[in-house]
Amino acid sequence: MRWPSRCPGLTPRSDADVRIPEKAKALLAAIAAAKGLSLPAYLARLSETLLTPAERAGTARAALVQWDGYAPSVRYRGAGPGRRDR
């Protein structure tokens, strides 16, 4: 199984306690069972498919560049709302 590079130190034998509502745990366990997986295995597989906010932003930026050449400068991206160059 491939472990995400963005999770240094995470190995297949890592254990963690995560507190979530019982309803959420039951739902995730039911989804995992339907896929023939244990809850920890399902969560490990799920973590490989999710992106961090920074990764999502990079993907969106790349899509905009490919779509219409949108490529704001670093200065423009760093400006807060209402402070953008016009």
TAWOVEN-V547958 format. One record per run of one state. SS is the DSSP state (a for helix, b for strand, c for the rest). FROM is the first residue (numbers start at 1). TO is the last residue. If there is no record, write none. Layout:
ss=SS from=FROM to=TO
ss=SS from=FROM to=TO
This chain:
ss=c from=1 to=21
ss=a from=22 to=34
ss=c from=35 to=38
ss=a from=39 to=49
ss=c from=50 to=52
ss=a from=53 to=68
ss=c from=69 to=73
ss=a from=74 to=78
ss=c from=79 to=86
